[in-house]
Amino acid sequence: METPDLVGSLAGTLTTVSFIPQVIKTWRSQSASDISYGMFLLFSLGVLLWLIYGASIHSMPIVLANSITLVLSLSIIAMKLWFERNAA
């Protein structure tokens, strides 16, 4: 693997892994009241665009990192919706 791919893989790993504590905290607390829909929706759209970009240039580090990040981000949105509906 060449240096740019290594850097991309490391960057993707770190930014993707950074979402895991939030997913775990949200799941354990059964609350996402402090989560902003606007921020997570815009972020998810940005990640989706990065995923499309990565696929278009055939960059596996970009595709892999953004695929996982998109799943994590959307799971936080889904939990927020779920917990809000069940709290009522």
Secondary structure as UniProt FT lines:
FT   HELIX           3..17
FT   TURN            18..19
FT   HELIX           20..29
FT   TURN            33..34
FT   HELIX           37..56
FT   TURN            57..58
FT   HELIX           60..87
//
